[in-house]
Amino acid sequence: MSEKVLSLQNLMMSYSDKNVLNGINLDVYQGQIIGYIGPNGAGKSTTLKIMLGLVDGYGGVVEIFGHNIASGNDSYKQRIGYVPENAEIYDNLTAAEYLSFIGELYGLDREKAENKALALLEEFDMGDVFHSRISSFSKGMRQKVLIVSSLLHNPDLIFLDEPLSGLDANSVMIIKDMLEALANQGKTIFYSSHIMDVVEKISNRIVLLVDGEIAADGSFEQLKEQSKAGSLEAIFNQLTGFDEHKETAAKLVSIVTEDIPYE
């Protein structure tokens, strides 16, 4: 058995008397790529924010690298990388300034951080804009900067919340192959997304959260066998009880194509 990297024990969270997490129990091991999925409001982002130490007031125990994160010692964060779903980024800085600043926060020498950042961005065909202000970047370019910022310090545990937002097809393929290679080197990846086909292809373990509880946990092949559904999207719809998508889509099309007389 590989080293246990992350452990959630009876994790609970409430906001304004509304239960968001209802006793999550989950052990994650070195080298796993966890696809963490669920409907909007299921508690995915809340789980991530608790593990990252961004949210307090939860019940239960969260252990990362064998240490309870509530102990007050946040040295575990040095070994973590994170790409948030909606990130604030310093638009007035150049990519070089921003990434060397992030590298220094993780303890890297400024020159080493800058050289490594440039090498990484060059692989994304962004070397020519390394000294350009981030305010001039497209959404996809900004996303690449965020992904690079999460990897600069060679983290052991990487949290990704919708990391492919705004990326072109070629970049998506690069990221998928990169994550697989990182996992093969012993990195652990916690990947939260709504894009089912990507989760299906890159994850070696899928955890489905419904109403703050784990509804399914296993490899794609295991979930497919249990549910007798052919795709992760079909499994998702079956386990979340959502089977009205075709009917709703048909209604939307009828409204769109309906002739509405002008006044």
Residue pairs with C-beta under 8 A, 6 or more apart in sequence:
1 29
2 29
2 30
2 31
2 32
3 29
3 30
4 27
4 28
4 29
4 30
4 66
5 28
5 29
5 30
5 32
5 64
5 65
5 156
5 157
5 188
6 26
6 27
6 28
6 51
6 63
6 64
6 157
6 188
6 190
7 26
7 27
7 28
7 61
7 62
7 63
7 64
8 24
8 25
8 26
8 27
8 47
8 51
8 60
8 61
8 62
9 25
9 60
9 61
9 62
9 63
10 23
10 24
10 25
10 59
10 60
10 61
11 21
11 23
11 24
11 25
11 26
11 47
11 50
11 58
11 59
11 60
11 61
11 62
12 19
12 21
12 22
12 23
12 24
12 58
12 59
12 60
13 19
13 20
13 21
13 43
13 46
13 50
13 55
13 57
13 58
13 59
13 212
14 20
19 212
20 43
20 46
20 212
21 43
21 46
21 47
21 50
21 58
21 212
22 211
22 212
22 213
23 60
23 213
24 43
24 47
24 60
24 209
24 212
24 213
24 214
25 214
26 207
26 214
26 217
28 34
28 188
28 190
29 188
30 156
30 186
30 188
31 183
31 184
31 186
31 187
31 188
32 183
32 188
32 189
32 204
32 205
33 179
33 180
33 183
33 188
33 189
33 191
33 202
33 203
33 204
33 205
34 188
34 189
34 190
34 191
34 203
34 205
34 206
34 207
35 191
35 193
35 199
35 200
35 202
35 203
35 205
35 206
35 207
36 44
36 47
36 48
36 190
36 191
36 192
36 207
36 209
37 44
37 192
37 193
37 194
37 196
37 199
37 206
37 207
37 208
37 209
37 232
37 236
38 44
38 208
38 209
38 210
38 215
38 240
39 210
39 240
39 242
42 209
42 210
42 211
42 212
43 209
43 212
44 161
44 192
44 209
45 85
45 161
45 192
46 55
47 209
48 159
48 161
48 190
48 192
49 55
50 58
50 62
51 62
51 64
51 69
51 159
51 190
52 77
52 80
52 82
52 159
53 69
53 74
53 77
61 68
61 70
62 68
62 69
62 70
63 69
64 76
64 80
64 157
65 76
65 79
65 156
65 157
67 73
67 76
69 76
78 106
78 107
78 153
79 155
79 156
79 157
80 155
80 156
80 157
80 158
80 159
81 150
81 151
81 153
81 155
81 157
81 158
81 159
82 150
82 158
82 159
82 160
82 161
83 146
83 147
83 150
83 158
83 159
83 160
83 161
83 163
84 146
84 161
85 161
85 162
85 165
85 192
87 146
89 98
89 134
89 142
89 145
89 146
90 97
90 98
90 101
90 134
91 133
91 134
91 135
92 133
92 134
92 135
93 101
93 133
93 134
94 130
94 131
94 132
94 133
94 134
95 117
95 121
95 126
95 129
95 130
95 131
95 132
95 134
95 137
95 145
96 114
96 117
96 118
96 130
96 131
98 134
98 145
98 149
99 113
99 114
99 117
99 121
99 145
99 148
99 149
99 152
100 110
100 113
100 114
100 117
102 113
102 149
102 152
103 110
103 112
103 113
103 114
103 116
103 117
103 152
103 153
104 110
104 113
106 152
106 153
107 153
108 116
108 152
108 153
113 152
116 152
117 130
117 148
117 152
118 127
118 130
120 148
120 151
120 152
121 127
121 129
121 130
121 144
121 145
121 148
123 174
124 144
124 148
124 171
124 174
126 141
126 144
126 145
129 136
129 137
129 141
134 142
134 145
137 145
138 166
139 165
139 166
140 166
140 167
140 168
140 171
142 166
143 163
143 164
143 165
143 166
143 167
144 167
144 171
146 163
147 163
147 175
150 158
150 160
151 158
155 187
156 186
156 187
156 188
157 187
157 188
157 189
157 190
158 182
158 187
158 188
158 189
158 190
159 190
159 192
160 189
160 190
160 191
160 192
160 193
161 192
161 193
162 192
162 193
162 194
162 195
163 175
163 191
163 193
164 171
164 172
164 175
164 193
164 195
164 198
167 175
172 198
176 198
176 201
176 202
179 189
179 191
179 202
180 202
182 189
183 189
183 204
191 199
191 202
191 203
193 199
196 231
196 232
196 233
196 236
197 231
197 232
197 233
199 206
199 232
200 206
200 220
200 231
200 232
203 220
204 219
205 217
205 218
205 219
206 216
206 217
206 218
206 219
206 220
206 223
206 232
207 214
207 216
207 217
208 214
208 215
208 216
208 217
208 223
208 235
208 236
208 239
208 240
209 215
210 239
210 240
215 239
215 240
216 223
216 226
216 227
216 235
216 239
218 226
220 232
223 232
223 235
224 230
224 235
227 234
227 235
227 238
227 239
229 235
229 237
229 238
236 242
237 243
237 245
